[in-house]
Amino acid sequence: MSPTYDVVVIGLGGMGSAAAHHLSARGARVLGLEKFGPVHNRGSSHGGSRITRQSYFEDPAYVPLLLRAYELYADLERATGREIAILGGGVMVGRPDSLTVSGSLRSARQWDLPHEMLDAKEIRRRFPTLAPQDDEVALYEAKAGLLRPENTVAAHLQLATRQGADLHFDEPMTRWEPYRDGVRVHTAEDTYTAAHLVICPGAWAPQLLTDLGVAFTVERQVMYWFQPKGGARPFLPENHPIYIWEDAAGVQVYGFPAIDGPELGAKVAFFRKGQVTTPETIDRTVHEEEIGAMADHMAGCIPDLPGTFLKAATCMYSNTADEHFVIARHPGHPDAVTVACGFSGHGFKFVPVVGEILADLALTGSTAHPIGLFDPARLTAAPA
Ligand SMILES: Cc1cc2nc3c(=O)[nH]c(=O)nc-3n(C[C@H](O)[C@H](O)[C@H](O)COP(=O)(O)OP(=O)(O)OC[C@H]3O[C@@H](n4cnc5c(N)ncnc54)[C@H](O)[C@@H]3O)c2cc1C
């Protein structure tokens, strides 16, 4: 008896919804199982905006994937008519030797990406909302900007459904096992068979992927929205860029223009610096001291931003030890399972290209995309 599905995708958040789209677009019979409803706010893919950029300070090896992700995001907008990318330009600010500036410049030079270097005076002139120290500089990238995470997930789910994928919400996988040449997947409702399983668990990786042998740290992160002093006009997208700003202590803060209209303020968050948590125990309350600490930090670099606090929301990072992703056939079940996890707080800009890679890996066992950096073998302890 042949299995009911070609591929079962576990988790229909950022990565899983993209995988369901790319797999079903290639004619695979796809079942997607999601623990919560469509486009929910309990994982890692919510909060209205995500930064995207090409001069990638984390490692130049990400750049070819970013170039492909930009193309696929444009395809997604065309195919669904949804607004997803707002590419109004961005600055990576810090001292010249900060990782944020020097790493971005390294990628820009290695891949010949269009960019400009701005000194403090030029930053102040071009972007009057920003108040850098005299020894701070910025790499400006016109193609940087933001993505709408909820619209991205909704668009991928819409296309997957149109292409015939079965998507089941509020139906978590409880367990799976190897079965014949593929897998058998269990939920409280039913049991399904498939030739292949793709696991995109986000912050649930420590529970769903114990047998991978990779340590993940789930981190609580807070996003803050402020109404700027003197009103939001200088913070509208035509006046205010996206930014990542590293201070002398190596603390990175990042933020967005006021994209949802002047009343809804501008969003800002610390990159990293979160508390270790789990999806079950995360503190969803944002405390006065945290809001005060963010307002104090911003007063030093974007003084008009922390006018009135409007709201805050929590989200989770799933970090690997080196903050690079894990995307591979599962080393313990190479024929039956593919995994995509450990996106370490910087995965969203890659969502559509990860979907494409997962479709390649699930259906053919390999991909033409350069994913050597994401091999889990680098993170698993060498045998004694
Ligand atoms: C505050 C914050 C800011 C960020 N900013 C940026 C940014 O500016 N730029 C950027 O590129 N990236 C950013 N990121 C990172 C990016 O958003 C994540 O890397 C990405 O969303 C991860 O997608 P995912 O599919 O792995 O996780 P998720 O979208 O959380 O999806 C995992 C899914 O698995 C489901 N699931 C779990 N267990 C089961 C089960 N047993 N059965 C079925 N389903 C299950 C979950 O419900 C969830 O829907 C940010 C993240 C946060 C939290």
The ligand as an SDF file (V2000), in Angstrom:
LIG
                    3D

 53 58  0  0  0  0  0  0  0  0999 V2000
   11.0660   39.4500   18.1210 C   0  0  0  0  0  0  0  0  0  0  0  0
   11.6250   38.7840   16.9020 C   0  0  0  0  0  0  0  0  0  0  0  0
   12.1880   39.5690   15.9220 C   0  0  0  0  0  0  0  0  0  0  0  0
   12.7670   39.0020   14.7930 C   0  0  0  0  0  0  0  0  0  0  0  0
   13.2830   39.8130   13.8420 N   0  0  0  0  0  0  0  0  0  0  0  0
   13.7630   39.2910   12.6950 C   0  0  0  0  0  0  0  0  0  0  0  0
   14.1830   40.1560   11.6570 C   0  0  0  0  0  0  0  0  0  0  0  0
   14.1080   41.3750   11.7640 O   0  0  0  0  0  0  0  0  0  0  0  0
   14.6460   39.5830   10.5050 N   0  0  0  0  0  0  0  0  0  0  0  0
   14.7150   38.2230   10.3550 C   0  0  0  0  0  0  0  0  0  0  0  0
   15.1530   37.7690    9.2830 O   0  0  0  0  0  0  0  0  0  0  0  0
   14.3150   37.3780   11.3320 N   0  0  0  0  0  0  0  0  0  0  0  0
   13.8290   37.8870   12.4890 C   0  0  0  0  0  0  0  0  0  0  0  0
   13.3800   37.0590   13.4870 N   0  0  0  0  0  0  0  0  0  0  0  0
   13.5170   35.6130   13.3370 C   0  0  0  0  0  0  0  0  0  0  0  0
   12.4330   34.9870   12.4790 C   0  0  0  0  0  0  0  0  0  0  0  0
   11.1960   35.5990   12.7150 O   0  0  0  0  0  0  0  0  0  0  0  0
   12.4150   33.4950   12.7750 C   0  0  0  0  0  0  0  0  0  0  0  0
   13.7120   32.9530   12.4740 O   0  0  0  0  0  0  0  0  0  0  0  0
   11.3720   32.7560   11.9550 C   0  0  0  0  0  0  0  0  0  0  0  0
   10.1090   33.3630   12.0990 O   0  0  0  0  0  0  0  0  0  0  0  0
   11.3060   31.2970   12.4190 C   0  0  0  0  0  0  0  0  0  0  0  0
   10.3200   30.6010   11.6790 O   0  0  0  0  0  0  0  0  0  0  0  0
    9.9620   29.0930   12.0780 P   0  0  0  0  0  0  0  0  0  0  0  0
    9.1000   28.5730   10.9970 O   0  0  0  0  0  0  0  0  0  0  0  0
   11.2210   28.3900   12.4150 O   0  0  0  0  0  0  0  0  0  0  0  0
    9.1520   29.2270   13.4580 O   0  0  0  0  0  0  0  0  0  0  0  0
    7.5890   29.4920   13.6530 P   0  0  0  0  0  0  0  0  0  0  0  0
    7.1170   30.4940   12.6850 O   0  0  0  0  0  0  0  0  0  0  0  0
    7.3680   29.7280   15.0880 O   0  0  0  0  0  0  0  0  0  0  0  0
    6.9230   28.1170   13.2170 O   0  0  0  0  0  0  0  0  0  0  0  0
    7.0340   26.9290   13.9550 C   0  0  0  0  0  0  0  0  0  0  0  0
    5.6490   26.3150   13.9820 C   0  0  0  0  0  0  0  0  0  0  0  0
    5.6720   24.9850   14.4640 O   0  0  0  0  0  0  0  0  0  0  0  0
    4.4370   24.7550   15.1240 C   0  0  0  0  0  0  0  0  0  0  0  0
    4.5500   23.5330   15.9320 N   0  0  0  0  0  0  0  0  0  0  0  0
    5.3030   23.3390   17.0420 C   0  0  0  0  0  0  0  0  0  0  0  0
    5.1300   22.0890   17.4950 N   0  0  0  0  0  0  0  0  0  0  0  0
    4.2760   21.4590   16.6400 C   0  0  0  0  0  0  0  0  0  0  0  0
    3.7200   20.1400   16.5890 C   0  0  0  0  0  0  0  0  0  0  0  0
    4.0100   19.2000   17.5040 N   0  0  0  0  0  0  0  0  0  0  0  0
    2.8650   19.8450   15.5690 N   0  0  0  0  0  0  0  0  0  0  0  0
    2.5470   20.7760   14.6360 C   0  0  0  0  0  0  0  0  0  0  0  0
    3.0400   22.0490   14.6700 N   0  0  0  0  0  0  0  0  0  0  0  0
    3.8970   22.3700   15.6470 C   0  0  0  0  0  0  0  0  0  0  0  0
    4.2700   26.0310   15.9180 C   0  0  0  0  0  0  0  0  0  0  0  0
    2.9580   26.2210   16.3940 O   0  0  0  0  0  0  0  0  0  0  0  0
    4.6910   27.0800   14.9050 C   0  0  0  0  0  0  0  0  0  0  0  0
    3.5950   27.5610   14.1470 O   0  0  0  0  0  0  0  0  0  0  0  0
   12.7760   37.5910   14.6360 C   0  0  0  0  0  0  0  0  0  0  0  0
   12.1770   36.7890   15.6090 C   0  0  0  0  0  0  0  0  0  0  0  0
   11.5990   37.3760   16.7290 C   0  0  0  0  0  0  0  0  0  0  0  0
   10.9760   36.4910   17.7570 C   0  0  0  0  0  0  0  0  0  0  0  0
  1  2  1  0
  2  3  1  0
  2 52  2  0
  3  4  2  0
  4  5  1  0
  4 50  1  0
  5  6  2  0
  6  7  1  0
  6 13  1  0
  7  8  2  0
  7  9  1  0
  9 10  1  0
 10 11  2  0
 10 12  1  0
 12 13  2  0
 13 14  1  0
 14 15  1  0
 14 50  1  0
 15 16  1  0
 16 17  1  0
 16 18  1  0
 18 19  1  0
 18 20  1  0
 20 21  1  0
 20 22  1  0
 22 23  1  0
 23 24  1  0
 24 25  2  0
 24 26  1  0
 24 27  1  0
 27 28  1  0
 28 29  2  0
 28 30  1  0
 28 31  1  0
 31 32  1  0
 32 33  1  0
 33 34  1  0
 33 48  1  0
 34 35  1  0
 35 36  1  0
 35 46  1  0
 36 37  1  0
 36 45  1  0
 37 38  2  0
 38 39  1  0
 39 40  1  0
 39 45  2  0
 40 41  1  0
 40 42  2  0
 42 43  1  0
 43 44  2  0
 44 45  1  0
 46 47  1  0
 46 48  1  0
 48 49  1  0
 50 51  2  0
 51 52  1  0
 52 53  1  0
M  END
$$$$
